[in-house]
Amino acid sequence: MANYLASNFRTTKGNFLLKIRYTQNNDIQGTIQWLEQEKSLNFRSFMELASILRDAVEEMCDGPVFQSWDDLDQRRIYKLPRNS
C-alpha cells in the first residue's frame, strides 16, 4: 500500500522525506530532506518546518506564491469598530 501511495503522488519538483525524532509539548523536531535538491535540514519546531517548506515552494516556483503582510493592498484594510 505504501509503495502505491508513494508512486501515485510523486512529483518532479518537491519530494521531501521527514524524519520525526522527538515529539514533546505538542511540537515536533526532526530532519527534512529535499530529495531532488539533495539538501537536508534539521528543524526544531513545526513552525520552523513550515518555514522551510515555504522557502522550498518559493524556490520551486521562482518567487513568492504565498500572501504576506507586505503584499497587503492598502485599499483592502478594514478598520475594526472601537468599543464604546
HELIX and SHEET records of a PDB file:
HELIX    1   1 ALA A    2  ASN A    8  1                                   7    
HELIX    2   2 PHE A   46  MET A   60  1                                  15    
HELIX    3   3 TRP A   69  ASP A   71  5                                   3    
HELIX    4   4 GLN A   74  ARG A   76  5                                   3    
SHEET    1   A 3 PHE A  16  GLN A  24  0                                        
SHEET    2   A 3 ASP A  27  TRP A  34 -1                                        
SHEET    3   A 3 LYS A  39  PHE A  43 -1                                        
END                                                                             
